[in-house]
Amino acid sequence: MHNLFNHSNKRQSQWEAFAKGYGITQLRFPIFNATRWFSRLQCVVVLTNNLAELIIFLGRATRKGNSKQPWPVGAATLEELRDVQAVAKLNLLRDIMLPLDVLSKKFQHTSYLLSHHVRKATQQVAVELQTDFIEAELLSGQHYDNFKVSKRHMRVRVVS
């Protein structure tokens, strides 16, 4: 997402003006850094938080006759974001990454270098992940469940 707007100040300012109208406060998408766990999580969080508004914005920005020059990257991104399975996976990814991020932050503190602390913290995350995703035999998680409930509402908003 960062690269979608980073290459054009015009598109970035259009997005910011549009997003402010919807009350979005985090207007810039973080840079995705494949080697930084926190970077990945931040990208997913900002994208899922702003998804409905981003779909509306991209729909308007890529509509034929709406712009003097076509925006093929925006149109391709819009198609990806309209894929319900892709959005469901994105929300599942967020639910999985959140407890792992907590564990990662614990490991960054020197007090968690003792083996019994590492074991306890790892077991807590394993229990969270197992409870949310494995025992139910259905994929589940807070953000994924919220997405399932709101997907009908989201489709209505995108169409209108």
C-alpha positions as a Markdown table, in Angstrom:
| # | Residue | x | y | z |
|---|---|---|---|---|
| 1 | Met | 0.0 | 0.0 | 0.0 |
| 2 | His | 2.8 | 2.4 | 0.8 |
| 3 | Asn | 4.2 | 2.1 | -2.8 |
| 4 | Leu | 0.7 | 2.6 | -4.2 |
| 5 | Phe | 0.7 | 6.2 | -3.0 |
| 6 | Asn | 4.4 | 6.9 | -2.4 |
| 7 | His | 5.1 | 7.3 | -6.1 |
| 8 | Ser | 2.6 | 10.1 | -6.5 |
| 9 | Asn | 2.2 | 13.2 | -4.3 |
| 10 | Lys | -1.0 | 13.9 | -6.1 |
| 11 | Arg | -2.5 | 10.5 | -5.3 |
| 12 | Gln | -1.3 | 10.7 | -1.7 |
| 13 | Ser | -2.9 | 14.1 | -1.2 |
| 14 | Gln | -6.1 | 12.9 | -2.9 |
| 15 | Trp | -6.2 | 9.9 | -0.5 |
| 16 | Glu | -5.5 | 12.1 | 2.5 |
| 17 | Ala | -8.3 | 14.5 | 1.6 |
| 18 | Phe | -10.7 | 11.6 | 1.1 |
| 19 | Ala | -9.6 | 9.8 | 4.2 |
| 20 | Lys | -9.9 | 12.8 | 6.5 |
| 21 | Gly | -13.6 | 13.1 | 5.4 |
| 22 | Tyr | -14.1 | 9.6 | 6.8 |
| 23 | Gly | -12.3 | 10.4 | 10.0 |
| 24 | Ile | -9.2 | 8.3 | 9.3 |
| 25 | Thr | -6.3 | 9.5 | 11.4 |
| 26 | Gln | -3.5 | 7.3 | 10.1 |
| 27 | Leu | -3.3 | 8.7 | 6.6 |
| 28 | Arg | 0.0 | 7.1 | 5.4 |
| 29 | Phe | 0.5 | 3.4 | 5.0 |
| 30 | Pro | 3.7 | 2.2 | 6.6 |
| 31 | Ile | 6.6 | 0.9 | 4.5 |
| 32 | Phe | 6.6 | -2.9 | 4.3 |
| 33 | Asn | 9.9 | -4.3 | 5.5 |
| 34 | Ala | 10.2 | -8.0 | 4.9 |
| 35 | Thr | 12.8 | -8.4 | 7.6 |
| 36 | Arg | 10.9 | -6.5 | 10.3 |
| 37 | Trp | 8.1 | -8.3 | 12.1 |
| 38 | Phe | 6.6 | -5.0 | 13.5 |
| 39 | Ser | 6.6 | -3.5 | 10.0 |
| 40 | Arg | 4.5 | -6.4 | 8.6 |
| 41 | Leu | 2.0 | -6.2 | 11.4 |
| 42 | Gln | 1.7 | -2.4 | 11.1 |
| 43 | Cys | 1.0 | -2.7 | 7.4 |
| 44 | Val | -1.7 | -5.3 | 8.0 |
| 45 | Val | -3.3 | -3.3 | 10.9 |
| 46 | Val | -3.5 | 0.0 | 8.9 |
| 47 | Leu | -4.8 | -1.8 | 5.8 |
| 48 | Thr | -7.5 | -3.7 | 7.7 |
| 49 | Asn | -8.5 | -0.6 | 9.7 |
| 50 | Asn | -8.9 | 1.5 | 6.5 |
| 51 | Leu | -10.0 | -1.2 | 4.1 |
| 52 | Ala | -13.6 | -0.1 | 3.4 |
| 53 | Glu | -12.6 | 3.5 | 2.8 |
| 54 | Leu | -9.6 | 2.5 | 0.7 |
| 55 | Ile | -11.9 | 0.4 | -1.5 |
| 56 | Ile | -14.3 | 3.3 | -2.0 |
| 57 | Phe | -11.4 | 5.7 | -2.8 |
| 58 | Leu | -9.8 | 3.3 | -5.3 |
| 59 | Gly | -13.2 | 2.7 | -6.9 |
| 60 | Arg | -13.7 | 6.4 | -7.5 |
| 61 | Ala | -10.1 | 7.1 | -8.5 |
| 62 | Thr | -10.0 | 4.3 | -11.1 |
| 63 | Arg | -13.5 | 4.9 | -12.5 |
| 64 | Lys | -13.4 | 5.5 | -16.2 |
| 65 | Gly | -13.7 | 9.2 | -17.0 |
| 66 | Asn | -12.8 | 10.2 | -13.5 |
| 67 | Ser | -9.2 | 10.9 | -14.2 |
| 68 | Lys | -7.2 | 12.2 | -17.2 |
| 69 | Gln | -4.7 | 9.4 | -16.9 |
| 70 | Pro | -5.5 | 5.7 | -16.1 |
| 71 | Trp | -4.1 | 4.2 | -12.9 |
| 72 | Pro | -3.6 | 0.5 | -13.7 |
| 73 | Val | -1.8 | -0.2 | -10.3 |
| 74 | Gly | -4.8 | 1.3 | -8.5 |
| 75 | Ala | -7.2 | -0.8 | -10.5 |
| 76 | Ala | -5.2 | -4.0 | -9.8 |
| 77 | Thr | -5.1 | -3.2 | -6.1 |
| 78 | Leu | -8.8 | -2.5 | -6.1 |
| 79 | Glu | -9.5 | -5.9 | -7.6 |
| 80 | Glu | -7.3 | -7.6 | -5.0 |
| 81 | Leu | -9.1 | -5.8 | -2.1 |
| 82 | Arg | -12.5 | -6.7 | -3.5 |
| 83 | Asp | -11.6 | -10.4 | -3.3 |
| 84 | Val | -13.5 | -11.6 | -0.2 |
| 85 | Gln | -11.1 | -14.6 | 0.3 |
| 86 | Ala | -8.1 | -12.3 | 0.2 |
| 87 | Val | -9.6 | -9.9 | 2.7 |
| 88 | Ala | -10.6 | -12.8 | 5.0 |
| 89 | Lys | -7.0 | -14.1 | 4.9 |
| 90 | Leu | -5.7 | -10.6 | 5.7 |
| 91 | Asn | -7.9 | -10.5 | 8.8 |
| 92 | Leu | -6.8 | -14.0 | 9.8 |
| 93 | Leu | -3.2 | -12.9 | 9.4 |
| 94 | Arg | -3.8 | -10.0 | 11.7 |
| 95 | Asp | -5.3 | -12.2 | 14.3 |
| 96 | Ile | -2.4 | -14.6 | 14.1 |
| 97 | Met | 0.3 | -11.9 | 14.1 |
| 98 | Leu | -1.0 | -10.0 | 17.1 |
| 99 | Pro | -0.1 | -12.6 | 19.8 |
| 100 | Leu | 3.1 | -13.3 | 18.0 |
| 101 | Asp | 4.0 | -9.6 | 18.1 |
| 102 | Val | 3.4 | -9.6 | 21.9 |
| 103 | Leu | 5.8 | -12.5 | 22.2 |
| 104 | Ser | 8.3 | -10.8 | 20.0 |
| 105 | Lys | 8.2 | -7.6 | 22.2 |
| 106 | Lys | 8.6 | -9.7 | 25.4 |
| 107 | Phe | 11.8 | -11.3 | 23.9 |
| 108 | Gln | 13.2 | -7.8 | 23.3 |
| 109 | His | 13.4 | -7.2 | 27.1 |
| 110 | Thr | 16.4 | -8.6 | 29.0 |
| 111 | Ser | 14.1 | -9.9 | 31.8 |
| 112 | Tyr | 12.7 | -12.5 | 29.3 |
| 113 | Leu | 16.1 | -14.0 | 28.6 |
| 114 | Leu | 15.7 | -16.5 | 31.5 |
| 115 | Ser | 14.6 | -19.9 | 30.2 |
| 116 | His | 11.5 | -20.1 | 32.4 |
| 117 | His | 10.3 | -16.7 | 31.2 |
| 118 | Val | 10.8 | -17.8 | 27.6 |
| 119 | Arg | 8.9 | -21.0 | 28.1 |
| 120 | Lys | 6.0 | -19.4 | 29.9 |
| 121 | Ala | 5.6 | -16.6 | 27.3 |
| 122 | Thr | 5.8 | -19.1 | 24.5 |
| 123 | Gln | 3.3 | -21.4 | 26.1 |
| 124 | Gln | 0.8 | -18.5 | 26.6 |
| 125 | Val | 1.0 | -17.6 | 22.9 |
| 126 | Ala | 0.7 | -21.2 | 21.9 |
| 127 | Val | -2.5 | -21.5 | 24.0 |
| 128 | Glu | -3.9 | -18.4 | 22.4 |
| 129 | Leu | -3.3 | -19.6 | 18.9 |
| 130 | Gln | -4.5 | -23.1 | 19.6 |
| 131 | Thr | -7.7 | -21.8 | 21.3 |
| 132 | Asp | -8.5 | -19.3 | 18.5 |
| 133 | Phe | -7.5 | -21.3 | 15.5 |
| 134 | Ile | -7.1 | -25.0 | 16.0 |
| 135 | Glu | -9.5 | -26.4 | 18.6 |
| 136 | Ala | -12.6 | -24.8 | 16.9 |
| 137 | Glu | -11.6 | -26.6 | 13.7 |
| 138 | Leu | -12.8 | -23.5 | 12.0 |
| 139 | Leu | -10.7 | -20.5 | 11.4 |
| 140 | Ser | -11.6 | -17.8 | 13.9 |
| 141 | Gly | -10.2 | -14.7 | 15.6 |
| 142 | Gln | -11.5 | -11.3 | 16.6 |
| 143 | His | -10.7 | -9.4 | 13.4 |
| 144 | Tyr | -11.7 | -12.3 | 11.2 |
| 145 | Asp | -15.0 | -12.8 | 13.0 |
| 146 | Asn | -15.6 | -9.0 | 12.8 |
| 147 | Phe | -14.9 | -9.2 | 9.0 |
| 148 | Lys | -17.4 | -12.1 | 8.6 |
| 149 | Val | -20.1 | -10.1 | 10.3 |
| 150 | Ser | -19.4 | -6.9 | 8.4 |
| 151 | Lys | -18.7 | -8.3 | 4.9 |
| 152 | Arg | -22.4 | -7.9 | 3.9 |
| 153 | His | -22.4 | -4.3 | 5.2 |
| 154 | Met | -19.0 | -3.6 | 3.5 |
| 155 | Arg | -20.4 | -4.8 | 0.1 |
| 156 | Val | -23.4 | -2.5 | 0.4 |
| 157 | Arg | -21.1 | 0.4 | 1.2 |
| 158 | Val | -18.8 | -0.4 | -1.8 |
| 159 | Val | -21.7 | -0.6 | -4.2 |
| 160 | Ser | -23.4 | 2.6 | -3.1 |
